[in-house]
Amino acid sequence: MAERRAGLGAPLAAGALVVGIGLSVRSPITSVSALLPELERTFHLGPSGAAWLSTTPVLLFGLAAPLAPPLARRLGADRAAALLLCALALAMLLRPLGAVPLFVGTVVVGAAISLLGILTPQLVRTHLGRRHGVWSGVYTAAFGASAALGASLAVPVLGALGGRVPLALGVWALPIVAAAVLACAVMARLVRAAESVPAPAAVVEHEGSILRAPRMWSVTGFFASQALIYFALTAWLPTLAVDRGLAPAQAGLLLAWMSIAGIPAALLAPTIAAGFRTQTGVIAVVSACSALGLAGLAFAPIALAPLFVAVLGIAQSAAFGLAVGLIVARAPSTARTSAFSAVAQGVGYAVAALGPLALGILSSAGVPWTPILAGLVAVAAAQLGFGLVAGRPLPHPAHPRRSAP
């Protein structure tokens, strides 16, 4: 009876945890981006220190990814998520204490966010698998809300706190602490529910290397393409807009606007796509919107930048939600979702880190923004190509005697 009650309550607990993770994994980064000049002055970082501070989380997204599968095997995805949220909360509390704690905390923040992002698809598939499209969308919408809150509220919070930079940085630990408390509260229920489901050991044994799993590299390519566009825009959109004639104050708001505009699409795109046997149609529309938004930034009058940034926000948020949904749906089994996710996100983020670097090098060399944005349109075309393969259903399993659940 206790197991049955745990099973009945597990989806609600898992849903709350997925939302809590989504609300925790972008504000620690976007709030720092918004406060970067103030942090540079307060902690005497210098230009190179500020650059490393903003680059470190993205680097850790790729470097920490291989740790996710062994962590999930050793602790289980539920316990691992609770532990990582606690580590993230402690790192957030550490960062305001000085320049060295700021960098140490940022390394932990980047690693914890990377691992939480990789484990969340396994939480969704284990506890919410029958409605994975809806919950992939809910997670992505929470993710987008976290990014928007950090980008839009960091400076007003700094003003409300009298310009005290360490306090304004530390206040962003509060929602993470709340998410960690939630994770610890629901962990036992989720662990009991996960343990009550028998693992398909025979199937896992015969699946072979995760690198040879069907759709592994097309999903990875789709994830990498959308992430490269996102991080390139996150790093350079305000600079691009100013160089094209937009006032600095308006240019600084474009990033927050991109996140806010994308929240409804983040919720709806994975939900709609999961209702179809193939996701290629939705992927084609989203990729076309990415290309349209980038072309608009390159060629349209700069006064129309908010319109095309909104298109990009919709396209990027939808693409990320679709990428998460594809990881959940295309992983070869529930037990191997974390390994599938680690490859897709680890390789994807490693490739995506080249986006801001490449744009910075080209811009410093005097290359105009129009050909640079044309290069990102080519990345959107690659996103489409990978997505058309990744969006097709998996081939029939090689174990015909296995009955459907």
N, C-alpha and C positions, 0 to 999 in steps of 0.2 A: 504493500500500500504506500509506504514511504517513497519507493522508487517511482510509483505511478504519479504521486503528487509532484515529485521532482521533475518528472517528464512533462507534466502539464504546465508547470511554472517556468520551465527552462526557456521556451521561446520568448516569453515576456522579459525574463532576465537577460537573455542574450540580446534582444532588441535594444534594451536600455544600455547595455554595455557597448554595443556597436555604435549607438548614437554618442555615448560618452567618449569613445575613442575618436570618432569623427570630429567632435568639437575640440579635441585636444591636440590635433596633429598639424595644425597650420598656424595658429596664433602665436606659438613660440617663435616662429620664423618671421612672419610678416610684421609682428610688433617690433622686432629688432630692425628689420629693414626700414620701417618708418622712423625709428629713433636713431638710425646709424650715425648721423652727424653729431648728435648730442652724446652718444656713447663714445665716439671717437675723442671728443673734447674731455669728457668727464674722466675716462679711464686712460687718457693719453696713449691712444692706440697708434696714431699715425695713419697715413693713407694705406700702407701695406697691411697693417693690423686690421683695419676696418674691412679691407678686401678679403682677408682670410676669415674674418668673423662671419661675413655673409656667404663665403664659399664653403666653409666647413660642413654645414648640415647636408648640402647636396652631395658632397664627397662621401659622407658617412652613409647616405642612402644606398650607395652601391657597395661600399666596403663592408658594411655590417650585414648585408643580405645573407651571406652563406651561414650565418649563425642561427638563422630562423629555424630551419628543419631540425637540427639537433636539439635546439631548445624546446621545440614542440614535442619531439619524441621523448625527451627526458622528463619534462614537466607537464606536458599536455598544453594545448593552445589556451585553455581557460586560465590555468595557473600562470602560464607565461605572460599572458596579457595583463593580469593583475600585477605581477612583479614589474613589468616594464612601465606600467602607469605609475607605480610607486617610484621607480628610478627616475622617470621623467619629472615627477613632482619635486623630488629632492634636487635634481639638477636645476630646475627653475628657481628654487629657493637659494641655490648656491650662486647663481650668476651675478646677482647685484653686489657681492661681497668684495669685488676687486677685479683687476685685469686678469690675473691668473685664474681665479674661480670662474670668471666670465668665459674664458676659452675652454677650461675643463668642463664646465657645465654645458657648453655648446656642443662639445664632442658627445657627451652623454645624451643630450637632447636629440642630436642627429641620429645616433645609433638606435635610441629607443623608438623614435618616430618611424625609422626604417623598418624595424622589426614588428612594430604594431601594425603598420600598413601591410606587411606580408602575412601576418597571422590572422588579420580580420577576415579575409576570404574563407579561411578554414573555419572560423567561428560561424560565419554565415552558412556555409555548407553543412556543418555539423548540426546546428540547432535551428536553422531557418531555411533549409534547403528547398522546401516545397514552394517558397515564395522568394527565391534568391534574387529575382529581378527587382522586386519591390525594395528589399533590404539593401541591395547594392546601391539603389538610388537613394535611399534614406541616408546611408553612410556617406555617399558622395555629396549630398546636399548639406549634411552636417559639416563635412570637410570644407566645402565652399563657404559656409557661414563662418567657420573658424578663421579662414583666410581673410574674409571681408572684415570681421570684427577686429582682428589684429591690425590690418592695414588702415582702417578708418578711425579707430578709437584710440590708438596709441598716443598720438599727439594731443588730442583733447584731454586724455587722462593725465598726461604730463602737465598740461596747463592747470588742470584741477588740483593737482598735487603740488602746486607752487614751483614747478620746474625741477623738482628733486628727481633726478634721473634714476638713481638706484631704486628708489621706491616705485617709480613708474614702471621700471622693468620687472620688479618683484611682484607687482600686483597681478601680473599675468599668470603667476603660479596658482592663484586661487581656484580657477575652474579646473586646473589639472589635479589639484588636491581633491576636489569634489569627485572627479572621475575616478581617481585612485580609490577613494573610500567606497564608491559604488562598486567597483570591480572586486574589492575584497569582500563586500557584503554578499554579492551574488555568486562568488567563485564556487563555494561548496555545492550549491544547487546545480550549477552547470557541470561540474566535475561528475556528480552522481548521474546526471542525465547522459553525459557522454559515455560513461562507463557502462551504462545499462544497454547500450547499442553494441551488438557483437561486431567486431572488426572483421572485414572480409579478407582474412589472412592469405587464403589461397590465391585470391586474385592479385593481391599486392606482390606476392612472391613471384608471379610470372610476368609482371608488367615491365621488368627490365629498367634500364637507365631512364631517368626522368628527361634526359636530354633528347631521347628518341620518342618521347610521347607525341601522339598526334596533336597537331596545332601548337606545339610548344614554341616554335620559332616564329610562326605568324602572329601569335598572341604577343610574344616578346617584341617583335617589330612594331606592332600597332602601339603597344605601351610606350616604347622608346620614342616613336615619332610624336605622339601627342605630348609626352613629357618634355621633349626637346623644344617644341614650340612654346609650351607653357613657361619653362624656365628662361628661355631667351626673351620672351616678352616681359616676364617679371623683372629681369635684370635691366632691360634697355628701353622699355616702353616710354617712361617719362623723358629720358634723354632724347629718344627719337622724336617725340612730340615737340620738345623744346627746339630741337634743331630744325624742325619743319615750321616753326613760328608760333607754337602755342605758348601761352604764358606759363611760367613755372608752377604757379599755384594750381592752375587747371590741369597741367600735365601730371602733377603729383596725385591728383584725385582719380586718374584714369585706372590705376591698378585696383583701387577699391571698387570702382564702378565695374571693372571686368569680373571681379569675384561676385559682386551682388547680382549683376545681370544673369550670371550663370546658375544661380541656385535653383530656380524652377526646372531648368533643363537637366541639372544633375539628378534631380528626383525623378523626372519623367522619362528620360531617355532609356535607362536600363529597364524600367518597368515596362515600357512599350516594347522594347526589343525582345524581352523575355517571353512576350506573348506570341512571337513568331517562331516557326521552326528554324528559320535562318535569320541572322541579324544583318545580312549584307545591305539590305535596303536602308536601314537606319544609319548604318556606318557610312554609306555613300552620301546621304544627306548631310551628316555631321561633317564629313571631310570636305564637302563642297562649301559649307559655311565657313570652315577654317580658311580655305583658300580665298573666299570672297572677302572676309574680314581683313586678311593680310593684304590683298590687292587694294582694298579701300584705303588702308593706311599708307600704301605706297603711292597711289595715283590720285585719290580724291582730295578736294580741298581740306586743309587741316581743320577747318571749322566743323567738318563732319566726323572728326575723330571719335567723339562719344558714341555716334551711331555704329561705326565699324568696330569699336572696342566692345560694344554690347553684343554684336554678332560674334566676335571672337570669344567673349565670355560664355555665351550660350554654347558655342561649338566646343570650346576647351573643357568646360564642365561636363558636357554630354559625353565627350570622348573619354574623359577619365572615368566616368561612371560606366560606360560601355567596357572599358578595359578591365575594371574590377569585375564586372559581370561576366566577361569572357574568361577570366581566371577561374572564377567559381564554377562556371558551366563546362569549361574545357579541361579542367584537371582530370586525370584518369581515374581518380577515386577520392573519397573523402580523406582517407589517411595520407594521401600524397598531395593534398592541396597546398600545404605549406611549402613543399619542395618545388612544385610547379610555380607557385607565387614567388618564391625566392629567386628563381631563374628569371622569370618575366620582369620582375621589378628590379632585381639587382643589375642585370644586364641593361635593362631599360634606363635606369637612372644613371648608370655609368655613361651610356651614350648621350643621355640628355644633358649631362654636365658639360659636354662639348659645345652645346648651343650658346650659352652666355660667353664662353671663352672665344668661340669663333666670331661672334658678333663684335666682341670687344676688339679683337685683333683687326678685323676688317674696318671697323669704324676708326680706330687709331691710325690706320694706314691711309685714311682719307677716302675710302670707298663710300659712295653715296648710299643713302638708306634704301633707295629704290631697288638696286640690284641685290642688296642684302635681304630685303623682304621677299624679292623674287626667289631667293634661295630657300626661304621658309615656305613659300608656296610649293616648291619642289618637295619639301619634307611632308607637306600636307598630301601631295600626290602619293608619296611612299606610304603614308598612313592609310590612304585609300586602298592601295595595292595589298598591303598586309591584312587590312581589315576584311577585304573581300574573301580572303582565304580563311582567316580566323573566324569569320562569322558563319561559315558553313557548319552544319552539324557534324559531330564526330562520326567516324565510320563505325559500323556495327562491331561490338566487342568480339574478340576471338574466343569467347567462352560461351557457346550457344546454349549450354545447359543451364546457365545461370538465369533464374527467373527474374522478372522485373519486380521492383519493390511495390 
